[in-house]
Every structure is written in structure tokens, then in C-alpha cells.
Amino acid sequence: MVFEQSHLFHLYNQGNNREQIFFNRENYFLFIKKIETHITPYSDVVAWCLMPNHFHLMLYVNHVELVTCKNTNSGAVSTRTLNKSIGIILTSYTRAINNQENRTGTLFKPHTKAICLTKNDTLSPAFYSASYGTTINILNPEKEYPKICFNYIHNNPVKAGMVRHAEDWEFSSYRDLFGTRNWKITNKRKAMDLGLI
């Protein structure tokens, strides 16, 4: 994954073989805590949704790399990248679930995807499925695609038939952005600044 500062990315992955990755309510909270710990120092999370077998995050990247520790004696500096932090989340979460479920092996597909939503030269045309077929926005894809992705993330549980309305799904940013909940993981101000809400 290649991240760039001051750009918006859609980050997602799913269970290996599309298998379940969240087995109970506490698993969702554990994953949220890991996002808060390992991703929010680098990025503003402006949208997210955790589904039983996959996850979506929309991140505005503030830092691609951060200093994690500085040795005062030698002056040596240790750094960690956003990529490495994402790897830490997936590895540590997999370890916790493997222990919980008495299983072994990988939990997630091998390649987590990160698509830049705001940079034209890496942006696919803003295509999306509509009731009448695939639609391409050729006028302003760099402005439209982030909003399309934002809506897609929040409507994922509705499309999957898990709830009737986006606000009914507990494990997404919808309630933080449009309701009264205020979990620390979601940066509502940044979502507003980006014109997503």
C-alpha cells in the first residue's frame, strides 16, 4: 500500500476465504481500540464500518511515518509507518482471535487494499453500480468518488440485509456522524471539512 500525506484513502480487507472475522460484540470493540491506537496517530478516520467478515476505513492521511522513540543517549530515532501500523493491527487481532476461537492460520486475506480517493492520477473513474447499471462520473471524479465511497461504507450493512437503515448498525461511523454518539475513533470535523457531510 502506498499512502500519501493530505490525501483520502479507502482501506479495506476481508476474512480469508470470506470467513468471519468478528465472532462477538467484544471482538468489534477490540478492533476499534486497535484502530484508535495504531491508525489515528497517522490519520483522521472519517468513515468506517466493521462487518462480520470484512472492514472498511476511510482515512485522511496526516502522516505516513512517525517517530516512535528517540534514544537520548545515542540520538538514534525509531520510526514506524502507517503501513507497519496497519500490519500490527491485523497481526495482533488475528493472534487474539486465534486464541479465542482455538484456531490457527491467517484470518485476513493476504493483501489489504488502500485506494486513493482524492488524487486524479491514481484514481479510477468514479464508477459505481446504480439500479440501471454502472455509472461513471466524468465531470468531477475527484470530488464525487469520496462521497460515493463514504455512502457505500455506511450502507454496507443495509445492502447485506443485516439492518434496514444505516443508523441501525452499531459498528460503523454513521451514528457518530449523523446521530448522538461520539466515539473517539471518528473525526466528524474532518468529514465536514472534506464535504462528506
N, C-alpha and C positions, 0 to 999 in steps of 0.2 A: 504494500500500500504506500502510495506517495501522498503525503499531506503537505499543504502549503498554508502558511500563515495568512490570516484575513480572508479565508475562503470557507464556504459552507460545504459540508460533506454528508452524504448518506452512507452510514456504516451499517452493515448487516451480516448476519450469518444464521445458519440453522443447524439443527441437530444432524449428526452424521446419519446418513440414510433416512433423513427426515424424521428421526426418532425424537421423542420427548426430551426436553432439557430442563423443564421445571416440573417437579413432582408434587410440590405442595406450596402453600402460601409463603412459608418461610424461605423457600428457595428464591422466589421473586425478590423478597426483601434483601437477601444476601447478595444477589446480583446487582440490585440498585445501590447497595452500600459500596460494592466494588467499583461501580461506575463513578460514584461520588468521590471515592478515594483516589482512583487511578486515572480518570479522564478529566474531571472538572478542573484540576490544576492547569491543564493544557487547553481546554476548550469550554465554550459555553454550550450546554445541551439545550437546544431549543425545541426539540420534539423527540419523543421516544415511545416505544411500545414493546412490551415483552409478551410474547405469545407462548403457548405450551411447547412448541418445537422450534421457535426462532425468535430473533430480536431485531429491532430497527432503532437506530440512533441518528438524529440529525445534529451535527456538531458544527459550530462556528469555531475554527481553529485560531487560538490566540498565540500558541507556542508549539512549535514542532519538537523542540528539545528544551529540557530544563536542567539546571544544576540540582543534583540530589544531595550532594555532600561536598564539603571543601575541607581538606586537611590543613589545619592552621600551621602545623609544623613544616610540612613539605610544600605546601601550596598546591598540591595535587587536587584536581577538581574531577568529580564524578558526575556524569550526566546520564539522563535517561530520555529516550524519545517517546513520542506518543505511540508509535508502533510497538515499542517494547512494553509500554504500559497496557496496551490492549492485549498483548500476548500474556502478560501476567494475569489479567482478569480471566481470560479463557482457561489458562492452565490451572490457576488456583481454584476456580469454580469447578472445573472438571474433577480435580482431586477431591473436593468436598462432596460432590455428587457421587463419585465412585465409591467413596467411603460410606455415604448414606445408603446407597442402593446396592451395596455389595457387588459392584461391577468393576470391570477393568476396561482399558482402552480409551479411545477418543470419544468425546461427547459431541464435539462440533465438527462440521465439515472442515477440511484442511485449510481452505483459503477464505478468510474473512474479506468481504468486499468493501471498498470505500470509493464512492463515486463523487467527484466534484460537481456541485450543482451551480457554481457561480463563475466558472471560467470557461469562456467560449471555446478555446482551442482543445479542451479535453471533454467538452460537453457534447453528448449525443443530442440529436434534435429532441426537443421536448415532446416525445411521443408518449401516448397513454391510451389505454383502452377506454372506449366510450360505448354506449349501448348500440351505436350504429357502426362500430368498427374502430380501427386505430386512427387516432387524430394526431396530427403534427402541427405544433405551433411554430410557424416560420417567421413570425413578426418579431417577437422578443423572447426567445427561449431562455436566455439568462435570467429574465425576470419571472417568467411563468413557471419554469420547471421546479424551482424551490417550493412554490406554493402547491403545485401538483403533488410533489413528494410529501410535503407536510400533511396534506389532506389524506394521501394514501396511507401514511403511517398511522394516523388516528382512526381511519376507517377500516383498518385491517381486521379487528375483531368482529366488526359488523359484517364485512364481506365473508368471513369464515363462518358466520352463523352462530357465533358464540354469545352475542348480545344483539339487542335491537337497535341501540343507539350508542354512539362512540363514548358518551359520558358514563355509560353503564359498565365499561371495562375499567377495573381498578388499576391495572398495571400499564398505564400509558400517561402521557403528559396532558391529556385532554382536560382533566379536572383541574390541573394546576393553571392551565392557560385560559380556560373558559368557565371555571367553577370557583369554588371557595377554598379548595385545598391548596396548600403552599409547600410542597415538598422541596427540599433544598436542591435536588438534582436538576430541576427545570429553571432556566433563566428566562422568565416571561418578558423582562425588559428588553433583552436581546432579540427575542422573537418579534416584539413590537417594532424595534428599530429596523429589523430586516424586512418589515412589511408583511410578515406572515400572519399576523392577527391584527 
